[in-house]
């Protein structure tokens, strides 16, 4: 019979509050930026048009776009490694918000490798992003 890791009520409550906070911030941002959306898009387009021929003005925003992807990729790669080493998913020290089947042995190692694969995919995508931004800038009318 499969092992079931029971849900932690405190973790469930915390996750609910975090989700509610993110949803609230998203609503505030949506209503605060909705009237200025077209103005922001026009300002970004004008900035990129003015940046043609000035790579530094494109590289810095590009790096700001890449940084979160690299952080998430690094965290996923590390987490996948922990799963592979422990041979258990969820990890023994993790708390879950619902009753969860515990995968052990080869199944857990396979999932850990898939998490690492996703991390590498995000890493490659972050490497392609500067080229996509550059192509966008070059395609804008002068």
Order of alpha helices (4+ residues) and beta strands (2+ residues): beta-alpha-alpha-alpha-beta-beta-beta-alpha
